[in-house]
Amino acid sequence: MRQFLTALAAVFFLVSLHAELPPSAYEQMQAAAPEYLEVEILRVDIKPGADPGQQDVEIVARIAKVHRSSANLQPGGMVNILFTLAARPPSFVGPGQVTIPLEGDKTVAYLKNGEKPDEFEPAAGAMTFRNF
């Protein structure tokens, strides 16, 4: 019995190593995002980041529809989205990385203000460019 419980605990531990946030966490991040837009992705630039294993991503998108905007963004305007992705070890535990949309994609974007007034960054982690 002890061996069975030990094996069961080991399997549970290994499965939990690839844990993702629950959907409710992403829903909360989306609800709290200051900017909720529908956009068309015009350009995606990916460059090596400052540290090994990092990628700096810059996305330029045209705003098709504004659902919510604390920055007073308007349809037809442009938005610059900047973020960095870091390589993760296979045993990484935590939220999923932001998925990079493709040029030409029409998608939602949950964003927050970046370092500069005309720059934005993902506000909902792996669900920044997707709805539930």
Backbone as CSV, one residue per row, in Angstrom:
resi,resn,N_x,N_y,N_z,CA_x,CA_y,CA_z,C_x,C_y,C_z
1,MET,0.828,-1.191,0.000,0.000,0.000,0.000,0.874,1.258,0.000
2,ARG,1.942,1.232,0.794,2.829,2.385,0.863,3.466,2.667,-0.496
3,GLN,3.874,1.619,-1.209,4.472,1.799,-2.536,3.456,2.400,-3.501
4,PHE,2.230,1.951,-3.421,1.176,2.484,-4.285,0.975,3.969,-4.028
5,LEU,0.894,4.372,-2.759,0.703,5.777,-2.424,1.904,6.624,-2.848
6,THR,3.094,6.078,-2.706,4.300,6.795,-3.137,4.286,6.981,-4.652
7,ALA,3.944,5.940,-5.378,3.872,6.025,-6.841,2.792,7.012,-7.269
8,LEU,1.652,6.982,-6.598,0.566,7.908,-6.920,0.990,9.356,-6.660
9,ALA,1.673,9.582,-5.558,2.157,10.928,-5.238,3.181,11.395,-6.274
10,ALA,4.055,10.492,-6.710,5.056,10.847,-7.722,4.390,11.212,-9.046
11,VAL,3.397,10.458,-9.461,2.675,10.764,-10.699,1.972,12.107,-10.585
12,PHE,1.318,12.356,-9.469,0.637,13.637,-9.257,1.633,14.790,-9.328
13,PHE,2.801,14.622,-8.698,3.829,15.664,-8.705,4.294,15.941,-10.131
14,LEU,4.565,14.899,-10.909,5.047,15.087,-12.279,4.002,15.765,-13.160
15,VAL,2.753,15.399,-12.979,1.683,16.019,-13.756,1.554,17.497,-13.390
16,SER,1.707,17.815,-12.122,1.550,19.196,-11.686,2.702,20.086,-12.123
17,LEU,3.820,19.532,-12.554,4.948,20.348,-12.997,4.596,21.211,-14.209
18,HIS,3.673,20.779,-15.004,3.276,21.528,-16.190,1.987,22.302,-15.928
19,ALA,1.797,22.721,-14.702,0.563,23.388,-14.299,0.380,24.698,-15.051
20,GLU,-0.810,24.954,-15.387,-1.219,26.176,-16.067,-2.177,26.894,-15.129
21,LEU,-2.334,28.186,-15.330,-3.314,28.911,-14.531,-4.714,28.428,-14.883
22,PRO,-5.630,28.467,-13.940,-7.008,28.070,-14.250,-7.658,29.114,-15.157
23,PRO,-8.655,28.716,-15.921,-9.333,29.667,-16.811,-9.839,30.913,-16.087
24,SER,-10.274,30.757,-14.843,-10.795,31.919,-14.110,-9.727,32.994,-13.918
25,ALA,-8.461,32.600,-13.802,-7.387,33.589,-13.647,-7.242,34.421,-14.921
26,TYR,-7.318,33.757,-16.065,-7.223,34.485,-17.334,-8.455,35.363,-17.553
27,GLU,-9.611,34.859,-17.157,-10.829,35.669,-17.279,-10.714,36.937,-16.430
28,GLN,-10.143,36.822,-15.238,-9.948,37.996,-14.381,-8.965,38.977,-15.008
29,MET,-7.874,38.461,-15.591,-6.908,39.338,-16.249,-7.544,40.064,-17.430
30,GLN,-8.371,39.348,-18.206,-9.049,39.979,-19.336,-10.014,41.051,-18.853
31,ALA,-10.750,40.764,-17.792,-11.715,41.729,-17.268,-11.023,42.974,-16.710
32,ALA,-9.818,42.816,-16.200,-9.084,43.939,-15.607,-8.257,44.713,-16.626
33,ALA,-8.111,44.190,-17.846,-7.283,44.857,-18.862,-7.864,46.225,-19.208
34,PRO,-7.043,47.275,-19.151,-7.542,48.618,-19.474,-7.962,48.765,-20.939
35,GLU,-7.348,47.973,-21.807,-7.657,48.041,-23.241,-8.184,46.684,-23.706
36,TYR,-9.366,46.688,-24.289,-9.950,45.481,-24.877,-10.355,45.869,-26.285
37,LEU,-9.605,45.352,-27.253,-9.763,45.772,-28.647,-9.942,44.576,-29.561
38,GLU,-10.452,44.850,-30.747,-10.356,43.918,-31.863,-9.387,44.565,-32.838
39,VAL,-8.385,43.792,-33.261,-7.324,44.353,-34.082,-7.018,43.469,-35.289
40,GLU,-6.378,44.093,-36.275,-5.806,43.363,-37.405,-4.298,43.509,-37.295
41,ILE,-3.589,42.382,-37.259,-2.143,42.390,-37.103,-1.506,42.761,-38.447
42,LEU,-0.787,43.867,-38.466,-0.147,44.341,-39.689,1.313,43.897,-39.799
43,ARG,2.018,43.898,-38.656,3.437,43.534,-38.690,3.830,42.875,-37.377
44,VAL,4.660,41.843,-37.501,5.215,41.157,-36.334,6.725,41.080,-36.524
45,ASP,7.474,41.703,-35.611,8.935,41.644,-35.634,9.413,40.901,-34.402
46,ILE,10.272,39.906,-34.615,10.835,39.133,-33.513,12.350,39.235,-33.625
47,LYS,12.982,39.710,-32.544,14.435,39.882,-32.517,14.993,39.218,-31.267
48,PRO,16.290,38.874,-31.285,16.898,38.326,-30.072,16.811,39.341,-28.931
49,GLY,16.559,38.836,-27.736,16.455,39.700,-26.566,17.810,39.997,-25.953
50,ALA,17.800,40.705,-24.838,19.027,41.108,-24.158,19.753,39.909,-23.546
51,ASP,19.012,38.919,-23.107,19.616,37.738,-22.495,19.457,36.528,-23.412
52,PRO,20.357,35.541,-23.262,20.218,34.321,-24.069,18.849,33.675,-23.843
53,GLY,18.248,33.208,-24.906,16.948,32.549,-24.807,15.769,33.501,-24.797
54,GLN,16.023,34.793,-24.886,14.929,35.760,-24.916,14.655,36.219,-26.345
55,GLN,13.384,36.560,-26.581,12.973,37.142,-27.854,12.167,38.397,-27.562
56,ASP,12.541,39.491,-28.213,11.767,40.725,-28.125,10.776,40.738,-29.269
57,VAL,9.509,40.945,-28.944,8.438,40.907,-29.940,7.817,42.295,-30.042
58,GLU,7.677,42.778,-31.274,6.980,44.038,-31.529,5.886,43.760,-32.553
59,ILE,4.672,44.135,-32.195,3.515,43.927,-33.066,2.899,45.284,-33.365
60,VAL,2.613,45.526,-34.631,1.885,46.724,-35.035,0.522,46.260,-35.534
61,ALA,-0.534,46.849,-34.977,-1.889,46.419,-35.328,-2.783,47.624,-35.562
62,ARG,-3.753,47.432,-36.453,-4.782,48.443,-36.708,-5.995,48.087,-35.863
63,ILE,-6.547,49.081,-35.193,-7.699,48.864,-34.325,-8.964,48.802,-35.175
64,ALA,-9.680,47.690,-35.099,-10.921,47.519,-35.844,-12.127,47.916,-34.987
65,LYS,-12.056,47.582,-33.702,-13.178,47.875,-32.804,-12.641,48.063,-31.390
66,VAL,-13.218,49.006,-30.676,-12.837,49.268,-29.290,-13.992,48.839,-28.386
67,HIS,-13.730,47.866,-27.522,-14.719,47.446,-26.535,-14.546,48.240,-25.241
68,ARG,-13.258,48.524,-24.918,-12.945,49.267,-23.700,-11.558,49.873,-23.902
69,SER,-11.401,51.159,-23.520,-10.092,51.794,-23.667,-9.912,52.919,-22.667
70,SER,-8.966,52.742,-21.750,-8.639,53.813,-20.817,-7.705,54.828,-21.468
71,ALA,-7.076,54.451,-22.577,-6.167,55.346,-23.303,-6.885,56.098,-24.414
72,ASN,-8.212,55.938,-24.472,-9.028,56.608,-25.489,-8.621,56.232,-26.919
73,LEU,-8.295,54.959,-27.123,-7.971,54.483,-28.471,-9.237,54.460,-29.312
74,GLN,-9.063,54.646,-30.625,-10.205,54.748,-31.534,-10.061,53.767,-32.691
75,PRO,-11.187,53.274,-33.231,-11.126,52.426,-34.423,-10.395,53.147,-35.553
76,GLY,-9.607,52.395,-36.292,-8.821,52.959,-37.387,-7.439,53.392,-36.940
77,GLY,-7.233,53.538,-35.644,-5.923,53.918,-35.123,-4.971,52.737,-35.107
78,MET,-3.731,53.035,-34.788,-2.699,51.997,-34.734,-2.283,51.785,-33.283
79,VAL,-1.820,50.591,-32.992,-1.339,50.269,-31.653,-0.048,49.459,-31.788
80,ASN,0.949,49.825,-30.979,2.223,49.094,-30.910,2.220,48.260,-29.645
81,ILE,2.468,46.967,-29.805,2.451,46.033,-28.680,3.853,45.441,-28.562
82,LEU,4.463,45.638,-27.399,5.831,45.172,-27.170,5.872,44.230,-25.975
83,PHE,6.620,43.131,-26.115,6.828,42.229,-24.987,8.025,41.336,-25.259
84,THR,8.506,40.702,-24.214,9.660,39.808,-24.306,9.230,38.408,-23.886
85,LEU,9.647,37.431,-24.663,9.425,36.027,-24.322,10.746,35.425,-23.893
86,ALA,10.735,34.635,-22.852,11.945,33.974,-22.365,11.791,32.468,-22.509
87,ALA,12.886,31.817,-22.885,12.875,30.358,-22.963,12.615,29.800,-21.571
88,ARG,11.822,28.758,-21.509,11.483,28.139,-20.232,11.947,26.697,-20.228
89,PRO,12.433,26.230,-19.088,12.841,24.822,-19.013,11.619,23.916,-19.117
90,PRO,11.820,22.662,-19.510,10.686,21.741,-19.645,9.863,21.585,-18.372
91,SER,10.464,21.767,-17.207,9.737,21.568,-15.955,9.142,22.863,-15.409
92,PHE,9.055,23.912,-16.242,8.556,25.207,-15.790,7.120,25.085,-15.288
93,VAL,6.856,25.712,-14.147,5.515,25.744,-13.573,5.060,27.194,-13.567
94,GLY,3.914,27.467,-14.155,3.390,28.825,-14.136,2.520,29.111,-15.327
95,PRO,2.177,30.376,-15.500,1.271,30.750,-16.570,1.888,30.537,-17.950
96,GLY,1.031,30.297,-18.918,1.485,30.122,-20.290,2.015,31.425,-20.867
97,GLN,2.877,31.301,-21.862,3.441,32.472,-22.526,2.422,33.076,-23.486
98,VAL,2.623,34.329,-23.763,1.801,35.030,-24.741,2.040,34.378,-26.102
99,THR,0.970,34.043,-26.791,1.105,33.512,-28.140,1.288,34.678,-29.100
100,ILE,2.110,34.481,-30.103,2.394,35.541,-31.065,1.442,35.378,-32.254
101,PRO,0.571,36.365,-32.484,-0.322,36.260,-33.642,0.467,36.426,-34.939
102,LEU,-0.124,36.002,-36.019,0.504,36.106,-37.331,0.047,37.365,-38.041
103,GLU,0.899,37.862,-38.933,0.508,39.008,-39.750,-0.758,38.654,-40.520
104,GLY,-1.709,39.569,-40.535,-2.979,39.347,-41.212,-4.064,38.809,-40.304
105,ASP,-3.694,38.305,-39.136,-4.701,37.804,-38.188,-5.618,38.938,-37.749
106,LYS,-6.882,38.611,-37.578,-7.852,39.513,-36.963,-8.233,38.866,-35.651
107,THR,-7.954,39.556,-34.558,-8.081,38.947,-33.246,-8.405,39.992,-32.190
108,VAL,-8.728,39.527,-31.014,-8.890,40.431,-29.875,-7.512,40.729,-29.304
109,ALA,-7.422,41.798,-28.525,-6.181,42.137,-27.834,-6.536,42.752,-26.486
110,TYR,-6.089,42.098,-25.415,-6.251,42.612,-24.061,-4.901,43.213,-23.671
111,LEU,-4.859,44.528,-23.499,-3.595,45.225,-23.330,-3.593,46.150,-22.120
112,LYS,-2.375,46.537,-21.715,-2.182,47.560,-20.686,-1.086,48.489,-21.179
113,ASN,-0.965,49.648,-20.546,0.033,50.626,-20.951,1.436,50.066,-20.792
114,GLY,2.290,50.434,-21.748,3.692,50.050,-21.681,4.515,51.167,-21.075
115,GLU,5.810,51.159,-21.370,6.713,52.156,-20.811,6.491,53.548,-21.392
116,LYS,6.117,53.618,-22.660,5.876,54.907,-23.312,4.384,55.050,-23.581
117,PRO,3.901,56.293,-23.724,2.462,56.515,-23.916,1.864,55.811,-25.137
118,ASP,2.643,55.640,-26.197,2.100,55.032,-27.416,2.428,53.543,-27.525
119,GLU,2.881,52.936,-26.421,3.216,51.520,-26.428,2.330,50.765,-25.437
120,PHE,2.016,49.538,-25.799,1.180,48.691,-24.958,1.838,47.336,-24.814
121,GLU,1.396,46.592,-23.805,1.915,45.252,-23.573,0.770,44.320,-23.222
122,PRO,0.989,43.018,-23.346,-0.069,42.061,-23.034,-0.560,42.207,-21.596
123,ALA,-1.870,42.074,-21.421,-2.464,42.203,-20.088,-3.082,40.903,-19.594
124,ALA,-3.133,39.877,-20.443,-3.821,38.643,-20.046,-2.996,37.394,-20.344
125,GLY,-1.683,37.515,-20.264,-0.821,36.351,-20.451,-1.128,35.582,-21.724
126,ALA,-1.232,34.277,-21.593,-1.466,33.403,-22.743,-2.793,33.684,-23.446
127,MET,-3.703,34.376,-22.772,-5.014,34.673,-23.371,-5.120,36.134,-23.821
128,THR,-3.992,36.798,-24.058,-3.994,38.188,-24.505,-4.662,38.332,-25.871
129,PHE,-4.414,37.395,-26.761,-4.937,37.481,-28.123,-6.023,36.443,-28.402
130,ARG,-6.690,35.978,-27.341,-7.766,34.989,-27.501,-8.850,35.232,-26.479
131,ASN,-10.079,34.958,-26.848,-11.225,34.967,-25.925,-11.505,33.545,-25.477
132,PHE,-12.190,33.430,-24.359,-12.684,32.117,-23.938,-13.935,31.806,-24.700
